[in-house]
Amino acid sequence: MTDFANETEPYRHELRVHCYRMLGSFDEAEDLVQETLLRAWRGRSTYAGRASLRAWLYRIATNACLDHLEAHPRELPVLDLPVSHDSDLAPRPDVAVPWLQPAPDSALQPDGVVVALETVELAFLAAIQHLSPRQRAALVLRDVLGWSARETASALGTTPASVNSNVLRARAELQEHLPTRRTEWASASASEEERAVVAKYVKALVEHDEAAFAELLREDVRCSHAPGAGGHMGSEPTWYAGRDTVLESWAPAFHGGDAAEFRVVETRSNGLPALATYARTVGEFRAFGLVTLRLDGGRVAEVTTFGPEVFPAFDLPPALA
C-alpha cells in the first residue's frame, strides 16, 4: 500500500482541481479525491498500464464525480434577477450557483502542472454548472484536458460520436452563460496597477472613505453576495449594479452609527485579488466575508462576496485579536 500511495500522491492536487471543475464545490472536491484514491486502491489490480497512471486516475475521478452528482442531484434555482446581455461580466452573477465556492490560487496551480486560468475562473466554473453532468464531463475531458474523442468515450463508457455530440451542445450552451469579453480579462499575475487599486480599495474600506471608494468603482460596477455573506442572511443571493446603487447599499458601512470597523487580509482566489474581511464585534474582529475583485482599466468592475465558511480553505482564522 505504501508504494501505491507514493505513486498516486503526486496527482492528488491536480485531481482536486479536476473534481472542483466538475462539482463547483471546493469542499466536495476534496471528498471526491479521497473517493478516487480509494477506488484506485481497490481496483489497482485492473490497472494494466495501457494508459498512463495519470489518465487512469482522471478516469476514476471523473466517474466518481458523475456518481456523486447522480446520487446528490441538484438544480439551479430560478431567481428573479436581472440579466445583462451587453455587459462584459457574466449574464448572471457567480453566486447564482448556490454551491459554487471560491478556491485559493495556491491550490489551483499544483506543482509542476500548468493550469489554464480560464478553466478555474469563477465565471467558467459557474457557467459549466449549467451543463448536465455528462456534458460537463465530456467538455472538461475534451476541451480542458485535451483528450481525444476516443479516450473520452472510453472513460465515460460511451461512443466517440456521443462524446462529440455532447461537446458541441455543451460549447453552445456554455457561451450563453459566459461573459462576452472574457478573453480580454487580465492575467492571473498581480500587476503593479492591480496592487495599487487593491491597496486603495482596502484603505478606503478601513478608513470609511466613501469618496475614495466611489472613485475606484466603474460606473457599471456589479456587486453580488452569496447567501450569508457580508451579513446578508437571506436564502438567496443578492445582486445590484451601478455605482450609485452600490454606494447607496454600502452607505451604512461608511458612516453613521452603524458604520463597521474592518480589518482586511489580502489573498488571491481563482486568479483574482481577494480580500478576507473581518468586522469588529465585542473585543475582536470576526470573519465577515471573502471578497473577490474583478478589475478593469484601474477600476473595480465586479465585487463578489462569499460567506466566512470559505475561510478555512484559505487557511484564514475565524477571528483576529
Secondary structure, DSSP 4 states (H G I P E B T S, - for coil): -HHHHHHHGGGHHHHHHHHHHHHS-HHHHHHHHHHHHHHHHHTGGG--SSS-HHHHHHHHHHHHHHHHHHHS------------SSSSS-SS-GGGSTT----BHHHHS-TT----GGGTSHHHHHHHTTS-HHHHHHHIIIIIS---HHHHHHHHTS-HHHHHHHHHHHHHHHHHHS-TTGGGSPPSSPPHHHHHHHHHHHHHHHTT-HHHHHHHEEEEEEEEE-TTGGG--SSS-EEEESHHHHHHHHHHHHSSTTPPPEEEEEEEETTEEEEEEEEE-SSSEEEEEEEEEEEETTEEEEEEEE-GGGGGGGT--SEE-
